[in-house]
């Protein structure tokens, strides 16, 4: 004789789907941006930071309802409810953490020299005049420190590679490169300016959106790599 289906199984499964909606939208948005089907503004700013954010809250509510319904038959419904709680809770926790990073991170334009900010040279053609606001320095990004010596261009290129950048070119007085993030394809450009007695670093995103201080972290990695030979 066939075993009867657990009462309430359909609603609990539907609530599980609701709990999965937020992380699924984030994944699809990231893939859409990477494939060129969505702009970063739509995929990241709108669908991820706004729509998926509210779906995460709705997912938590759905998971709680699923948990209550599962109490009627925990042996057969408990696994669905538990999955809903874990997925929805993890998604919301991830959003809260990311929102905090975005709110507290410095602007995505970091320079070790604010009096004479290094220019991007040939990378300016790729940037197209876009980017975040005025540069911030070590006060906002303590790890982005200049190197008080003249480094070799090859060393500057090596430091860029250590921070995950693809070197686009280097010469006697500079080295520059670009780095594209995996998920949403966010691109940061970096330049290492070399002068007698001092080497400066600048890292900036190509867009004007917040990325939780990623430019600061990248500038810090470059600075640490350059100073590793001190």
N, C-alpha and C positions, 0 to 999 in steps of 0.2 A: 504494500500500500504506500502510495506517495506521501512523503512527509509534508504536512501543510506549511505554507509560507508563514514566516513570522509576521504577526500583526504589527503594522506600523513600519514595515521594512521599506516600503516605497517612499514615504515621507522622509525617513532618516537618510536614505540614499540621495534624495533630492537635496536635502540640507548639506550633505557631504559635497555635492557638486557646487553648491553655493559657496562653501568654505574654500573650494579650490579655485574659484573664479579670479580672485585677486592675483595670486602668483602666476596663474595661467596667462592673465592679461599682461603682466610684466614680461613674461617670456616671449609672448607673441609680439609685443611692442619692440623688444630688443631685436628680435629677428627681423621685424619689419624695417627698423632703422638700418641694421647691418646690410639688408638686401637692397636698400635704397627705395623701398616702397613708402616709407614714412620719413618725414623730416625729424630732426632731433627735437625740435620744439613740440611737435605733436606726439612723438613716441615717448619722449622722456618727460617733458614738462606737463603735458596734458594727460595722456593716457596713464602714465606711471605715477606721477606725483599727485595727481588729482583724482582721476577716476579709480585707479587701483587702490589708492589710499582709502577712499570711502568704501570700496568693495571689501577691503580688509576688515573694517569695522562691521560691515554687514555679515561677513563670514564668521566673525567671532559670535555675533548674535545667533546665527544659524547653527553654529557648533553647540552653543549652550542649549538651544531648543532640542537639537539632536540628542544631547546628553540626557535631557529630561525624558524624552520619548523612549530612549534606550533602557530606562529603568524598568519599563514594563516587561522587557524580555532581554536582560543584559547578556545572556549566553549567546543569543543570535544577533542582537543589534549592537552590543557593546563595542565590537571591533569597528563598525562604521562610525559610531559616535566618537570613539577614541581617535580615529584617523582625522575626523573633522576638527576636533579640538587641537590636535597637534599641528595640523596644517594651518588652520586659521590663527592659532596663537603664535606660531612661528612667523607667519606673514606679517602680523601686526607688530610683533616685537622687532622684526627687521625694518619695518617702516619707521617706527619710533626712533630706532637707532640712526637710520639714515637721515631722517628729518633733523635730528639733533646735529649731525655732521654738517648738513647743508646750512643750518642756521648759524653755526659757530665757526665754520671754516672761513679763512681769509679769502679775499677776492682772487680769482684765478689768473692773476698777473703779478708775478713775484720777481723782484730784482734785488741783487745785492748792492746796487748803486742807484740811489734815487736822485742824486744830483745830475748824473748823466746816464740815463737809462740806456742800456745797450739796445741797438736796433736789430731787427730781424733780417736785414739785408735781402737776399734773394728769396727768403721764405715769405717776405711780404707779398709776393705774387700769389702764393698759395693762400695766404690769410685773407686777401681781398679787402683789407681795411676793417675787417670784423674783429671782435674780441671783447674782453671785459673792460672795466673801467681803468682808471689810473693805477699804476703799479704800486705795490706795497713792498716794504723792505723787512729787515730783520726784526723790527719791532712787532710786526704782525706774524712773521714766520721766523722764529729764532734760529732754526736750523739752516737757513739760507745765508751763509756767511761767505764773504769773499776770501780768496786765497791770496795771502800777501806775498806773492812771488810770481814770477813769470813762468808759466808752464809751457811745455812743448805742445804744438797743435795735435800731435798724435796722442798725447796724454789726455788732452781735452776730448778728443773723439772717443777714446777708451772710456772716459768717465760718462759720457753720454750713453754709450752702449751699456754700461753697468746699471744705468737708471732705466733701461728698456727702450731707449731711443734708437731710431735708425739714422745713422749719420748721413746727411745729405751733402756735406762738403766741409772742408777746412782749409785754412791758409795760415799765413804767418801770424796773423793777429786774431783769429777766431776759428771756431768750429760750431756747426749748427746741425740740428736734427729734429725729427718729428716722432711722435709716439701716438699710436691709435689704440684706445682701450678695446677690450674684447667685447663686452656686452653691447654697449650702445654706440661703439665706434667714435667716442669722444677723442678729438685730436688735440694734443698739446705740442707746441713748438718750443724749442730751447736753443739758446745761443750762449756760447762761452766766449767772452771777449778777453783777449790776452794783451796785456801791456807790461812794460817793464815795471817790476815790483808789485804788480797786482793783476789778479785774474777775477773777472766778474761773471756772474751767471744771471740769466733771465729765462723764466719759463712762463708761458701764457697759453691759455686755451684759445682755440679758434672761434669759439662762440662766447656769448655773454651770459650763459647760464651758470648757476652755482653747481659745483661738483664736490663740495665738502672739503675744500683745501687740497685737492689733488696736485695743483701746481706747486704748493708749498712742499708737499711730500717729495715730489720729483726734484725740485730745486735742492732740497736737503740731501737727497741721495747723490746728486751730482757733486755738491759741495763736499760731502763726506768722502766720495771717491777721489776727488782732487786733493783733499787734505790728507789722504791716507799715506802719501809719500813724505809728509812733513816729519 
